[in-house]
Amino acid sequence: MSRYANSAEAPEFDAPQIMRRTRRRRTLGIAAVAAALIAAGGGTALATSVASDSSPAPAATSAATKSDVTTMLFDDHGVTIPVDFSGLDLVLAKQVLLKTQTKLGTVTKEAVKNCKPGSVVGVDPHTPKIVKSGDTVNLTLCAG
């Protein structure tokens, strides 16, 4: 039996080549996903900046729409990002303010029809004013 032990040829494996190929595929996959995310994010940021720059400023006499009252424009290193607070409760609104590194100012309650009690119905400053990191944001919640 021992004379057959080393008689068959063992297959050759190039382990370093296999590892390089696996790493290359993984790197290309990650790069493709990252490029897609950057393209999607860049397209969104471009669309936001184009939409905010190309639209004429609303007249002072025009009434703000409901979405304008609950939307804050945040300046993130030159990119304007709309942040919508509508329907958020105070806890979630504080988390959003924490992510944007803005400070919570005064919280007031206002009686508004057809709203969930405790949800955000107003943000100050709101669209079209732009908020930067460190600025104070006041919230108005639905009283019920």
MODELLER restraints for C-alpha pairs under 7 A, 6 or more apart:
rsr = mdl.restraints
at = mdl.atoms
rsr.add(forms.Gaussian(group=physical.xy_distance, feature=features.Distance(at['CA:45:A'], at['CA:79:A']), mean=6.56, stdev=0.5))
rsr.add(forms.Gaussian(group=physical.xy_distance, feature=features.Distance(at['CA:48:A'], at['CA:80:A']), mean=6.88, stdev=0.5))
rsr.add(forms.Gaussian(group=physical.xy_distance, feature=features.Distance(at['CA:48:A'], at['CA:81:A']), mean=6.96, stdev=0.5))
rsr.add(forms.Gaussian(group=physical.xy_distance, feature=features.Distance(at['CA:49:A'], at['CA:79:A']), mean=6.92, stdev=0.5))
rsr.add(forms.Gaussian(group=physical.xy_distance, feature=features.Distance(at['CA:49:A'], at['CA:80:A']), mean=6.20, stdev=0.5))
rsr.add(forms.Gaussian(group=physical.xy_distance, feature=features.Distance(at['CA:68:A'], at['CA:126:A']), mean=6.52, stdev=0.5))
rsr.add(forms.Gaussian(group=physical.xy_distance, feature=features.Distance(at['CA:68:A'], at['CA:127:A']), mean=5.33, stdev=0.5))
rsr.add(forms.Gaussian(group=physical.xy_distance, feature=features.Distance(at['CA:69:A'], at['CA:122:A']), mean=5.22, stdev=0.5))
rsr.add(forms.Gaussian(group=physical.xy_distance, feature=features.Distance(at['CA:69:A'], at['CA:123:A']), mean=6.01, stdev=0.5))
rsr.add(forms.Gaussian(group=physical.xy_distance, feature=features.Distance(at['CA:69:A'], at['CA:126:A']), mean=5.69, stdev=0.5))
rsr.add(forms.Gaussian(group=physical.xy_distance, feature=features.Distance(at['CA:69:A'], at['CA:127:A']), mean=6.80, stdev=0.5))
rsr.add(forms.Gaussian(group=physical.xy_distance, feature=features.Distance(at['CA:70:A'], at['CA:84:A']), mean=5.87, stdev=0.5))
rsr.add(forms.Gaussian(group=physical.xy_distance, feature=features.Distance(at['CA:70:A'], at['CA:85:A']), mean=5.29, stdev=0.5))
rsr.add(forms.Gaussian(group=physical.xy_distance, feature=features.Distance(at['CA:70:A'], at['CA:86:A']), mean=5.33, stdev=0.5))
rsr.add(forms.Gaussian(group=physical.xy_distance, feature=features.Distance(at['CA:70:A'], at['CA:121:A']), mean=6.07, stdev=0.5))
rsr.add(forms.Gaussian(group=physical.xy_distance, feature=features.Distance(at['CA:70:A'], at['CA:122:A']), mean=4.76, stdev=0.5))
rsr.add(forms.Gaussian(group=physical.xy_distance, feature=features.Distance(at['CA:70:A'], at['CA:123:A']), mean=5.14, stdev=0.5))
rsr.add(forms.Gaussian(group=physical.xy_distance, feature=features.Distance(at['CA:70:A'], at['CA:126:A']), mean=6.62, stdev=0.5))
rsr.add(forms.Gaussian(group=physical.xy_distance, feature=features.Distance(at['CA:71:A'], at['CA:82:A']), mean=6.36, stdev=0.5))
rsr.add(forms.Gaussian(group=physical.xy_distance, feature=features.Distance(at['CA:71:A'], at['CA:83:A']), mean=5.48, stdev=0.5))
rsr.add(forms.Gaussian(group=physical.xy_distance, feature=features.Distance(at['CA:71:A'], at['CA:84:A']), mean=4.36, stdev=0.5))
rsr.add(forms.Gaussian(group=physical.xy_distance, feature=features.Distance(at['CA:71:A'], at['CA:85:A']), mean=6.06, stdev=0.5))
rsr.add(forms.Gaussian(group=physical.xy_distance, feature=features.Distance(at['CA:71:A'], at['CA:123:A']), mean=6.85, stdev=0.5))
rsr.add(forms.Gaussian(group=physical.xy_distance, feature=features.Distance(at['CA:71:A'], at['CA:126:A']), mean=5.67, stdev=0.5))
rsr.add(forms.Gaussian(group=physical.xy_distance, feature=features.Distance(at['CA:71:A'], at['CA:127:A']), mean=5.88, stdev=0.5))
rsr.add(forms.Gaussian(group=physical.xy_distance, feature=features.Distance(at['CA:72:A'], at['CA:82:A']), mean=5.76, stdev=0.5))
rsr.add(forms.Gaussian(group=physical.xy_distance, feature=features.Distance(at['CA:72:A'], at['CA:83:A']), mean=5.08, stdev=0.5))
rsr.add(forms.Gaussian(group=physical.xy_distance, feature=features.Distance(at['CA:72:A'], at['CA:84:A']), mean=6.39, stdev=0.5))
rsr.add(forms.Gaussian(group=physical.xy_distance, feature=features.Distance(at['CA:72:A'], at['CA:123:A']), mean=6.87, stdev=0.5))
rsr.add(forms.Gaussian(group=physical.xy_distance, feature=features.Distance(at['CA:72:A'], at['CA:125:A']), mean=6.85, stdev=0.5))
rsr.add(forms.Gaussian(group=physical.xy_distance, feature=features.Distance(at['CA:72:A'], at['CA:126:A']), mean=4.73, stdev=0.5))
rsr.add(forms.Gaussian(group=physical.xy_distance, feature=features.Distance(at['CA:72:A'], at['CA:127:A']), mean=5.58, stdev=0.5))
rsr.add(forms.Gaussian(group=physical.xy_distance, feature=features.Distance(at['CA:73:A'], at['CA:80:A']), mean=6.17, stdev=0.5))
rsr.add(forms.Gaussian(group=physical.xy_distance, feature=features.Distance(at['CA:73:A'], at['CA:81:A']), mean=5.60, stdev=0.5))
rsr.add(forms.Gaussian(group=physical.xy_distance, feature=features.Distance(at['CA:73:A'], at['CA:82:A']), mean=4.51, stdev=0.5))
rsr.add(forms.Gaussian(group=physical.xy_distance, feature=features.Distance(at['CA:73:A'], at['CA:83:A']), mean=6.10, stdev=0.5))
rsr.add(forms.Gaussian(group=physical.xy_distance, feature=features.Distance(at['CA:73:A'], at['CA:126:A']), mean=6.92, stdev=0.5))
rsr.add(forms.Gaussian(group=physical.xy_distance, feature=features.Distance(at['CA:73:A'], at['CA:127:A']), mean=5.98, stdev=0.5))
rsr.add(forms.Gaussian(group=physical.xy_distance, feature=features.Distance(at['CA:73:A'], at['CA:129:A']), mean=6.63, stdev=0.5))
rsr.add(forms.Gaussian(group=physical.xy_distance, feature=features.Distance(at['CA:73:A'], at['CA:130:A']), mean=4.86, stdev=0.5))
rsr.add(forms.Gaussian(group=physical.xy_distance, feature=features.Distance(at['CA:73:A'], at['CA:131:A']), mean=5.93, stdev=0.5))
rsr.add(forms.Gaussian(group=physical.xy_distance, feature=features.Distance(at['CA:74:A'], at['CA:80:A']), mean=5.50, stdev=0.5))
rsr.add(forms.Gaussian(group=physical.xy_distance, feature=features.Distance(at['CA:74:A'], at['CA:81:A']), mean=5.07, stdev=0.5))
rsr.add(forms.Gaussian(group=physical.xy_distance, feature=features.Distance(at['CA:74:A'], at['CA:82:A']), mean=6.17, stdev=0.5))
rsr.add(forms.Gaussian(group=physical.xy_distance, feature=features.Distance(at['CA:74:A'], at['CA:83:A']), mean=6.90, stdev=0.5))
rsr.add(forms.Gaussian(group=physical.xy_distance, feature=features.Distance(at['CA:74:A'], at['CA:130:A']), mean=5.73, stdev=0.5))
rsr.add(forms.Gaussian(group=physical.xy_distance, feature=features.Distance(at['CA:74:A'], at['CA:131:A']), mean=4.82, stdev=0.5))
rsr.add(forms.Gaussian(group=physical.xy_distance, feature=features.Distance(at['CA:74:A'], at['CA:132:A']), mean=5.84, stdev=0.5))
rsr.add(forms.Gaussian(group=physical.xy_distance, feature=features.Distance(at['CA:75:A'], at['CA:81:A']), mean=6.35, stdev=0.5))
rsr.add(forms.Gaussian(group=physical.xy_distance, feature=features.Distance(at['CA:75:A'], at['CA:130:A']), mean=6.35, stdev=0.5))
rsr.add(forms.Gaussian(group=physical.xy_distance, feature=features.Distance(at['CA:75:A'], at['CA:131:A']), mean=5.97, stdev=0.5))
rsr.add(forms.Gaussian(group=physical.xy_distance, feature=features.Distance(at['CA:75:A'], at['CA:132:A']), mean=5.13, stdev=0.5))
rsr.add(forms.Gaussian(group=physical.xy_distance, feature=features.Distance(at['CA:85:A'], at['CA:93:A']), mean=6.63, stdev=0.5))
rsr.add(forms.Gaussian(group=physical.xy_distance, feature=features.Distance(at['CA:85:A'], at['CA:120:A']), mean=6.19, stdev=0.5))
rsr.add(forms.Gaussian(group=physical.xy_distance, feature=features.Distance(at['CA:86:A'], at['CA:120:A']), mean=5.53, stdev=0.5))
rsr.add(forms.Gaussian(group=physical.xy_distance, feature=features.Distance(at['CA:86:A'], at['CA:121:A']), mean=6.03, stdev=0.5))
rsr.add(forms.Gaussian(group=physical.xy_distance, feature=features.Distance(at['CA:87:A'], at['CA:119:A']), mean=5.06, stdev=0.5))
rsr.add(forms.Gaussian(group=physical.xy_distance, feature=features.Distance(at['CA:87:A'], at['CA:120:A']), mean=5.59, stdev=0.5))
rsr.add(forms.Gaussian(group=physical.xy_distance, feature=features.Distance(at['CA:88:A'], at['CA:119:A']), mean=5.23, stdev=0.5))
rsr.add(forms.Gaussian(group=physical.xy_distance, feature=features.Distance(at['CA:88:A'], at['CA:120:A']), mean=5.56, stdev=0.5))
rsr.add(forms.Gaussian(group=physical.xy_distance, feature=features.Distance(at['CA:89:A'], at['CA:118:A']), mean=5.72, stdev=0.5))
rsr.add(forms.Gaussian(group=physical.xy_distance, feature=features.Distance(at['CA:89:A'], at['CA:119:A']), mean=4.42, stdev=0.5))
rsr.add(forms.Gaussian(group=physical.xy_distance, feature=features.Distance(at['CA:89:A'], at['CA:120:A']), mean=6.06, stdev=0.5))
rsr.add(forms.Gaussian(group=physical.xy_distance, feature=features.Distance(at['CA:90:A'], at['CA:118:A']), mean=6.98, stdev=0.5))
rsr.add(forms.Gaussian(group=physical.xy_distance, feature=features.Distance(at['CA:90:A'], at['CA:119:A']), mean=6.87, stdev=0.5))
rsr.add(forms.Gaussian(group=physical.xy_distance, feature=features.Distance(at['CA:97:A'], at['CA:103:A']), mean=6.54, stdev=0.5))
rsr.add(forms.Gaussian(group=physical.xy_distance, feature=features.Distance(at['CA:100:A'], at['CA:133:A']), mean=6.42, stdev=0.5))
rsr.add(forms.Gaussian(group=physical.xy_distance, feature=features.Distance(at['CA:101:A'], at['CA:133:A']), mean=5.11, stdev=0.5))
rsr.add(forms.Gaussian(group=physical.xy_distance, feature=features.Distance(at['CA:101:A'], at['CA:134:A']), mean=5.98, stdev=0.5))
rsr.add(forms.Gaussian(group=physical.xy_distance, feature=features.Distance(at['CA:102:A'], at['CA:133:A']), mean=5.19, stdev=0.5))
rsr.add(forms.Gaussian(group=physical.xy_distance, feature=features.Distance(at['CA:102:A'], at['CA:134:A']), mean=4.74, stdev=0.5))
rsr.add(forms.Gaussian(group=physical.xy_distance, feature=features.Distance(at['CA:102:A'], at['CA:135:A']), mean=5.22, stdev=0.5))
rsr.add(forms.Gaussian(group=physical.xy_distance, feature=features.Distance(at['CA:102:A'], at['CA:136:A']), mean=5.91, stdev=0.5))
rsr.add(forms.Gaussian(group=physical.xy_distance, feature=features.Distance(at['CA:102:A'], at['CA:137:A']), mean=6.88, stdev=0.5))
rsr.add(forms.Gaussian(group=physical.xy_distance, feature=features.Distance(at['CA:103:A'], at['CA:134:A']), mean=6.19, stdev=0.5))
rsr.add(forms.Gaussian(group=physical.xy_distance, feature=features.Distance(at['CA:103:A'], at['CA:135:A']), mean=6.01, stdev=0.5))
rsr.add(forms.Gaussian(group=physical.xy_distance, feature=features.Distance(at['CA:103:A'], at['CA:136:A']), mean=4.54, stdev=0.5))
rsr.add(forms.Gaussian(group=physical.xy_distance, feature=features.Distance(at['CA:103:A'], at['CA:137:A']), mean=6.04, stdev=0.5))
rsr.add(forms.Gaussian(group=physical.xy_distance, feature=features.Distance(at['CA:104:A'], at['CA:136:A']), mean=5.71, stdev=0.5))
rsr.add(forms.Gaussian(group=physical.xy_distance, feature=features.Distance(at['CA:104:A'], at['CA:137:A']), mean=5.24, stdev=0.5))
rsr.add(forms.Gaussian(group=physical.xy_distance, feature=features.Distance(at['CA:104:A'], at['CA:138:A']), mean=6.16, stdev=0.5))
rsr.add(forms.Gaussian(group=physical.xy_distance, feature=features.Distance(at['CA:105:A'], at['CA:136:A']), mean=5.43, stdev=0.5))
rsr.add(forms.Gaussian(group=physical.xy_distance, feature=features.Distance(at['CA:105:A'], at['CA:137:A']), mean=5.22, stdev=0.5))
rsr.add(forms.Gaussian(group=physical.xy_distance, feature=features.Distance(at['CA:105:A'], at['CA:138:A']), mean=4.57, stdev=0.5))
rsr.add(forms.Gaussian(group=physical.xy_distance, feature=features.Distance(at['CA:106:A'], at['CA:138:A']), mean=4.95, stdev=0.5))
rsr.add(forms.Gaussian(group=physical.xy_distance, feature=features.Distance(at['CA:106:A'], at['CA:139:A']), mean=6.46, stdev=0.5))
rsr.add(forms.Gaussian(group=physical.xy_distance, feature=features.Distance(at['CA:107:A'], at['CA:138:A']), mean=6.01, stdev=0.5))
rsr.add(forms.Gaussian(group=physical.xy_distance, feature=features.Distance(at['CA:107:A'], at['CA:139:A']), mean=4.94, stdev=0.5))
rsr.add(forms.Gaussian(group=physical.xy_distance, feature=features.Distance(at['CA:107:A'], at['CA:140:A']), mean=5.76, stdev=0.5))
rsr.add(forms.Gaussian(group=physical.xy_distance, feature=features.Distance(at['CA:108:A'], at['CA:139:A']), mean=6.49, stdev=0.5))
rsr.add(forms.Gaussian(group=physical.xy_distance, feature=features.Distance(at['CA:108:A'], at['CA:140:A']), mean=4.84, stdev=0.5))
rsr.add(forms.Gaussian(group=physical.xy_distance, feature=features.Distance(at['CA:108:A'], at['CA:141:A']), mean=6.11, stdev=0.5))
rsr.add(forms.Gaussian(group=physical.xy_distance, feature=features.Distance(at['CA:109:A'], at['CA:140:A']), mean=5.52, stdev=0.5))
rsr.add(forms.Gaussian(group=physical.xy_distance, feature=features.Distance(at['CA:109:A'], at['CA:141:A']), mean=4.69, stdev=0.5))
rsr.add(forms.Gaussian(group=physical.xy_distance, feature=features.Distance(at['CA:109:A'], at['CA:142:A']), mean=5.63, stdev=0.5))
rsr.add(forms.Gaussian(group=physical.xy_distance, feature=features.Distance(at['CA:109:A'], at['CA:143:A']), mean=5.16, stdev=0.5))
rsr.add(forms.Gaussian(group=physical.xy_distance, feature=features.Distance(at['CA:110:A'], at['CA:140:A']), mean=6.63, stdev=0.5))
rsr.add(forms.Gaussian(group=physical.xy_distance, feature=features.Distance(at['CA:110:A'], at['CA:141:A']), mean=6.17, stdev=0.5))
rsr.add(forms.Gaussian(group=physical.xy_distance, feature=features.Distance(at['CA:110:A'], at['CA:142:A']), mean=5.31, stdev=0.5))
rsr.add(forms.Gaussian(group=physical.xy_distance, feature=features.Distance(at['CA:110:A'], at['CA:143:A']), mean=5.17, stdev=0.5))
rsr.add(forms.Gaussian(group=physical.xy_distance, feature=features.Distance(at['CA:111:A'], at['CA:142:A']), mean=5.84, stdev=0.5))
rsr.add(forms.Gaussian(group=physical.xy_distance, feature=features.Distance(at['CA:111:A'], at['CA:143:A']), mean=4.88, stdev=0.5))
rsr.add(forms.Gaussian(group=physical.xy_distance, feature=features.Distance(at['CA:111:A'], at['CA:144:A']), mean=5.86, stdev=0.5))
rsr.add(forms.Gaussian(group=physical.xy_distance, feature=features.Distance(at['CA:112:A'], at['CA:142:A']), mean=6.06, stdev=0.5))
rsr.add(forms.Gaussian(group=physical.xy_distance, feature=features.Distance(at['CA:112:A'], at['CA:144:A']), mean=6.81, stdev=0.5))
rsr.add(forms.Gaussian(group=physical.xy_distance, feature=features.Distance(at['CA:115:A'], at['CA:142:A']), mean=6.47, stdev=0.5))
rsr.add(forms.Gaussian(group=physical.xy_distance, feature=features.Distance(at['CA:115:A'], at['CA:144:A']), mean=6.88, stdev=0.5))
rsr.add(forms.Gaussian(group=physical.xy_distance, feature=features.Distance(at['CA:116:A'], at['CA:142:A']), mean=6.66, stdev=0.5))
rsr.add(forms.Gaussian(group=physical.xy_distance, feature=features.Distance(at['CA:116:A'], at['CA:144:A']), mean=6.69, stdev=0.5))
rsr.add(forms.Gaussian(group=physical.xy_distance, feature=features.Distance(at['CA:117:A'], at['CA:142:A']), mean=5.02, stdev=0.5))
rsr.add(forms.Gaussian(group=physical.xy_distance, feature=features.Distance(at['CA:117:A'], at['CA:143:A']), mean=5.47, stdev=0.5))
rsr.add(forms.Gaussian(group=physical.xy_distance, feature=features.Distance(at['CA:117:A'], at['CA:144:A']), mean=4.50, stdev=0.5))
rsr.add(forms.Gaussian(group=physical.xy_distance, feature=features.Distance(at['CA:118:A'], at['CA:141:A']), mean=5.39, stdev=0.5))
rsr.add(forms.Gaussian(group=physical.xy_distance, feature=features.Distance(at['CA:118:A'], at['CA:142:A']), mean=5.12, stdev=0.5))
rsr.add(forms.Gaussian(group=physical.xy_distance, feature=features.Distance(at['CA:118:A'], at['CA:143:A']), mean=6.32, stdev=0.5))
rsr.add(forms.Gaussian(group=physical.xy_distance, feature=features.Distance(at['CA:119:A'], at['CA:141:A']), mean=5.33, stdev=0.5))
rsr.add(forms.Gaussian(group=physical.xy_distance, feature=features.Distance(at['CA:119:A'], at['CA:142:A']), mean=5.48, stdev=0.5))
rsr.add(forms.Gaussian(group=physical.xy_distance, feature=features.Distance(at['CA:120:A'], at['CA:139:A']), mean=6.76, stdev=0.5))
rsr.add(forms.Gaussian(group=physical.xy_distance, feature=features.Distance(at['CA:120:A'], at['CA:140:A']), mean=5.81, stdev=0.5))
rsr.add(forms.Gaussian(group=physical.xy_distance, feature=features.Distance(at['CA:120:A'], at['CA:141:A']), mean=4.47, stdev=0.5))
rsr.add(forms.Gaussian(group=physical.xy_distance, feature=features.Distance(at['CA:120:A'], at['CA:142:A']), mean=6.29, stdev=0.5))
rsr.add(forms.Gaussian(group=physical.xy_distance, feature=features.Distance(at['CA:121:A'], at['CA:140:A']), mean=5.69, stdev=0.5))
rsr.add(forms.Gaussian(group=physical.xy_distance, feature=features.Distance(at['CA:121:A'], at['CA:141:A']), mean=5.47, stdev=0.5))
rsr.add(forms.Gaussian(group=physical.xy_distance, feature=features.Distance(at['CA:121:A'], at['CA:142:A']), mean=6.02, stdev=0.5))
rsr.add(forms.Gaussian(group=physical.xy_distance, feature=features.Distance(at['CA:122:A'], at['CA:139:A']), mean=5.84, stdev=0.5))
rsr.add(forms.Gaussian(group=physical.xy_distance, feature=features.Distance(at['CA:122:A'], at['CA:140:A']), mean=4.74, stdev=0.5))
rsr.add(forms.Gaussian(group=physical.xy_distance, feature=features.Distance(at['CA:122:A'], at['CA:141:A']), mean=6.93, stdev=0.5))
rsr.add(forms.Gaussian(group=physical.xy_distance, feature=features.Distance(at['CA:123:A'], at['CA:137:A']), mean=6.93, stdev=0.5))
rsr.add(forms.Gaussian(group=physical.xy_distance, feature=features.Distance(at['CA:123:A'], at['CA:138:A']), mean=5.84, stdev=0.5))
rsr.add(forms.Gaussian(group=physical.xy_distance, feature=features.Distance(at['CA:123:A'], at['CA:139:A']), mean=4.82, stdev=0.5))
rsr.add(forms.Gaussian(group=physical.xy_distance, feature=features.Distance(at['CA:123:A'], at['CA:140:A']), mean=6.27, stdev=0.5))
rsr.add(forms.Gaussian(group=physical.xy_distance, feature=features.Distance(at['CA:124:A'], at['CA:137:A']), mean=5.75, stdev=0.5))
rsr.add(forms.Gaussian(group=physical.xy_distance, feature=features.Distance(at['CA:124:A'], at['CA:138:A']), mean=5.00, stdev=0.5))
rsr.add(forms.Gaussian(group=physical.xy_distance, feature=features.Distance(at['CA:124:A'], at['CA:139:A']), mean=6.43, stdev=0.5))
rsr.add(forms.Gaussian(group=physical.xy_distance, feature=features.Distance(at['CA:125:A'], at['CA:137:A']), mean=6.39, stdev=0.5))
